[in-house]
Amino acid sequence: MDSTNVSALDPALATSLNLAVERMDTLLTESLTCSTSSPPTLLMRFGSVTELRAPWGVGVFEVVKDSQNANITQFRLSHVITQAYQLRLKSWFLTVVVVSDDPVFLEAFAKWSLKGRLLVWTTKLLVLTRLPLHHLSDIRHTLSMTNSLLLQLSHTPTIKMNVFLDHPYFPPETPPVTMASWSSDKGLSKKARIPYYPDKFYKFVHRPRLIVSRLVIATEKTETVDDPDHPGEKKIIAYNAENALIEAIAKSMNFTIKFIRPEDGEWGYLTSDGLWTGMIGMVYREEADIALGLFTTTPERATAVDFTDHVSINYARILAPRGSPEVTLWGFLQPLTTNVWIGILAALVVYMLVMVMPSCIPDKTLTRSRLMRSSFHCVRVLLQQAIKQLPLQGHPVR
């Protein structure tokens, strides 16, 4: 499956969005999907979800709100996220479309989609809502940290829609970037010169201060100095390759660093209570933005955090001391167990009996030499030894 759309529908929006989505300009569809050969992401009819124009595949999930028990709604949402995650694992490309006017639902979706590993960078998210921007402060943080766009629908004499983009680590009260606007009478008007889904983590627009969790090994040389980026504060400098690497990345991506240490002094593992410890846990709980160190990449950790490409590969071997040489008369018996030797000897006796059976025919005579020769052949086969056959008298050797 090359592309899949996942929609969490709010039935209250079905009627109002039907006309706007149905008349959406084709250019907007192609731009948002970043490819003219990709499936139409927005050309859907939400009225009764009876027609879905997505030739490459679509999955539609609806979360029905329980007005009396919020826990049931949370359970239903988490179940939908789990199903959508399974769909993401089976899809080459995934676009998630969320339609809702409920800020509580949008906040819960942001929480569960990150916890359920649905929103990774390869997943595109499109949020359609009629809520004003000041009601979307909680989900805007999730939109800024993921590959996401916000489509805000407004009802004026004509139906209008604005496309917004949030940059990572935006300062408070910073409005989102208006990427484009669309109206039923004027069509699509692009406002920004950047792509609809840009690489927001290539270089930060605002110079944020990122929290970097790291452990200082006893053998490392460290120094506490004044922080030039934040007067009055101190920072720890460790003279090693990892510190030089993060400093180079910070300079390239336009951010500053604040190092902190995990209180438990652990790298990070999953406890029996389902909690992550150490640096992995700090990143998982969003107490730190980056965990710095030579981490071992494991499938269990990959369910909680995202790893960079490998910067170092180490090999481990198991060593054991050699045993002291022992001289024993019965050493040749040690390669096989006692039961195996008993079986071999029993088979040898049976084989010897089979070899001498032709001599028991009435016209044959069982002589001592014949019995010895047959027994000798059996032992020779057991020991895998050849027999030197002398030529008969008067016959040449071949």
Secondary structure, 3 states (H helix, E strand, C coil): CCCEEEEEECHHHHHHHHHHHHCCCHHHHHHHCCCCCCCCCCCEECCCCCEECCCCCEEEEECCCCCCCHHHHHHHHHHHHHHHHHHHHCCCCEEEEEECCCHHHHHHHHHHHHHCCCCCCCEEEEEEECCCHHHCHHHHHHHHHCCEEEEEEEECCCEEEEEEECCCCCCCCCCCEEEEEEECCCEEEECCCCCCCCCCCCCCCCCCEEEEEECCCCCCCEEEEECCCCCCCEEEEECCHHHHHHHHHHHHHCCEEEEECCCCCCCCCECCCCCECHHHHHHHCCCCCEEECCCCCCHHHHCCCCCCCCCCCCCCCCCCCCCCCCCCCCHHHCCCCHHHHHHHHHHHHHHHHHHHHHHHCCCCCCCHHHHHHHHHHHHHHHCCCCCCCCCCCCCCCC
